[in-house]
Amino acid sequence: MSTALAVHHGPFGRVALYNLDRSLALHAHREGHLIIHIQGPPASIRIDEDIFPLSGGQAVAISPWQPHNYMSLDSEEPSLFLTLYIKPFWFLEASRQANASLRFGRSQIDVTEQIFRLSFQVASAMLEDADDSFIAGYLYELTQACFDQSWQWVAEGATFTRCAPPVRDFRVRNSVKLMQHRVSERIVLDKIARESGLSRPHFYKLFRQQVGITPNIYLNTLRMESAIDRLTTTSDAVTDIGLDLGFSSQASFTRFFIANAGIAPSDYRRVVHFAGLA
């Protein structure tokens, strides 16, 4: 069964130690995402249309809003991963690289001696409930090492300053605002399309062209962010959180959360540490 050994939230974003024995649904994050294999059987991950191995000595880097899904290859024994969700602005402020963005040059990351050491330090600090500043410091060094390596063999890496392309079409911008404002409603995307002045097929095609992911994935990302925020900062019942996010029951909300995070919302709340609050 998939479990979380530790989850830590802070100004950097969040970091988790997950034992995973199940595949996850296709999803995305607005943070820079790093998945580092710690121990256990090999697995793989699909990023856009490519599949990358995840086993000893391997990690993957996923840029903000890049669609991906984890694929378990062994249902009998879980694999342990250190997973980072790093806020781009925190990383850029810490690195003082205001002319760049937290977008990785390539997805495959080789776990060098430095990356292994930093991963071990992060994991140990989380399990020992170390001071928040230690965890944040290790996380920055680990993210920087992976970021640098991802551009090391990419032609434009030496002068990389590209940011994510802006959403230019006003109808797509309007649909994004509608979804952000209505994340707690039972949103029907066909209605969002109509209110944005688009037919359903045109809406889905234009949204993916402009944003890089489908409206469904974008909406599910907003729901996951809202669910995680309430699980970590309130004592609201899991059932109430699910109903407020438009799910018909706690069971349907739990299935959604497991499909996107690998563990149940109650398990996530049980192990989470929130910097400055816990």
N, C-alpha and C positions, 0 to 999 in steps of 0.2 A: 504494500500500500504506500502511496506517495505521502511524504510527511515533510514538514518544515522543522529543521533543528533550531534555527534562529533567523529572525527578521529584524533588521535595524533601519529605522527611518531617521533622516536628518536633513540639513540644508542641502546636502549633496544629492538627495533623492532617496533611494533605498537600496539595500543589499540583503541578500538572503542566502542561506544554506539549505538547499532542497535535496531530498532523496526522491527521485522520480522513477516511477515504474510504468507510467502511462504516457501516451502521446497527447499533445495539446492541439487545440483548434488553431486555425490560422488567425493571427492577431498582430497588433502593432503597439508601439509605445511612443510617446512624444519625447522620451529620454533616449540617450545613447545607451545601448544595451550590450553587456559583455557576459558570456557564459563560459565558465572555465571548468573543465572536467577535473574532479578531485580524485575520485576512486570509483570502482565498480565496472560493470560491463560497458562496452562501447554503445554509443547511440549516434544519432545524426540529426541534423536540423536543415530544414528547407528555408532558404532566404531568397525571396523573389522566385525565380525559376531554378535556382541551383541548390544542390544538396551537398552539405559539408559534414565530414565525420567529426564526432566528438568522442575522443577516447584519451587515454593517458598521454600527456604532453601536447594536447590540443585544446584550443579555445576558439570561439567565434566572436566577431564584433558586428553589431547590427546598428545601423544609423537610425536616427529618429524617424519614425513613421514608416520604416521599412517592413513590409509584411513578412512574417516568418512563422514556422510552427515546429516544435520539438517532436521528434519521432523516436519513441522507445523501441529498442531492438530485442529486449529481454524482459518479458513480463514476470519472470520468476524472481529476479534480483534487481533491486533499485540501483540507480547510479547517483552518486553524490556530486552536486554542482554548486559552485559559488557563482551567484548571478547578481550582476550589478545593473542598476537603472540610474544612470547619472544625468542630472539636469544639465543641459548644455550651458546655461548662463553661469552656473556654479563653477563648472570646469573652466570656462573661458576666463572668468574673473580670477580664478586661482592661478591660471597659467599666464594671464596677462597677454592673451593672444586675441585681442578684440577684433582683428581683421580676419579671423578664421571662424570655423564653425565645428561643432562636434559631429562631423560626418567622417566615417572611416574610409580609407582608401581601398581596402579589400577586406573581405569577411574572415578569411582564414588567418588565425593567429597561432604562431608556434610558442609554446610555453617555455621560454628561456629560463635560465637559472634565476634571473632577476624577477621575472613574472611569477615563477613558482614560489620564490621566497616571499614576495609581497602577498600572494594569494594565501599562503599559510599564515602570515601575520594577520591578515584581515579575518580569516576564519577563526583563528585562536582568540583574537580580541573579542569577536562576537560571542563565542562560547563562554569566555571568561567574564563577559559583561564589563569590558575595559572602559576607560574614559573615552567619551565621545570624540575628543580631539585626536586621540591616537587612531581611531577608526577612520576619521575623515582624512587624516594625513596619509595613512596607508592607501586609502581609496584613490586619492588624487595621484599618488605615485604610480599605482597600478594602472589607472586609466591612462595616464600620460605615456607609460611604457607601451601599452597596447596601441594607443593612438599613433605614436611615433612609428612603431613597427608596421602598422597597416599602410603607411604611406612610404615606407622605406624603398619598396621595389616598384612604386607606381610613378610613371613618368612625370606627372604634374606635382608630385609630392613636395618637392623642394620649394615651390612657390604657391602652395595651395592656399587659396583664399575664398573658394567658392562656398556660397551659402545655399540653402534650399531655395528653389525658385518660388517666387511669390504666387499666390493665387490671384490671377488677374481678372477673371470673369466675375462681374458683380453678382450674377445669379448664384454662382457657387459660393462666393463669400457670404451671401445672404443665407444659403442653406446651412453653412457651417455655423453661423450665428444662431439660427433657429434650433439646430441640434444642441448647441451648447446651453441655450436658455431652457430647453425642454427635456433635458436629460432625465428628469424625474417623472416625466409623463410617459404614457404608453404611446410612443411615437410610431406613426405609420409613415414610412419613408415616401410612399406615393403622395401623401398629403404635403410633405415637405417639398417634393418636386413641384407640385401644383402651385404652392405658395411662392416658390422661387421662379415661377413662370416657365417651367420646363415640362416636357412630357417625361414619363418614366424612363424610356430607353435613352433619351437625350441626356437626362439628368445623370444616370449612372455612368454613361460614357464620358461626359464632360467632367464629372466629379473625379473620376479616376485619372483623366488626363491632367487635371489641374492639381490635385492633391497627392496622387500617387497610390492611393488605396481606394477601395470601394466604400460607398456610404455606410454599408453594414459594419465593416471593420472599424471605421471612424467612430460610429455610434457606440459600438461595443467597447472601444477604448475609453470613451467618456464615461460609460457606465462602470467599467472596472475602476477607473480613477476615483469616481465618486464613492463606490463601494469601499475601496481601500481606505479612503480618507475617513469615512464614518466608522469603519471597523477599528481604526487606530486612534481616533480622537474623540469618540463618543462611546456611551454605554448602551446605545440603541440596540434593541433586539435584532438578531439576524433576520428574523421574519419581517420586521418592520422595514429594515433597509431594503430587502428584496421587493416588498410591495411598493415602497416609495419609488423604486427604480423601474416600475412597470411590469414586474414579474407576477404571475398569477398565484404563486405559492412559494414557500421556503424551499421546497424540493426543486422547483424549476430554477430558482436563483442559485441554489447550491450547485446544480448541474452546470450552469453557466460559469460560475466562479471556478469550479474544478477544471472545466474545459479550457479556461484561459490562464489559470495560475497553477494547476496541478494538484492543489489541495483545497479542502473545504474552507469556507469563510470563518467558521468557528475555530479551526486549527490555526489559521493565519492570525486571528486575534489573540489566541492563547500564547503565541511565542513572540509577538512583536515587541520591540523596544523602540520608543520614540525619544529621540535625543532631547534632553532638557525636561522631559515630562515623566519618564519612567525611573 
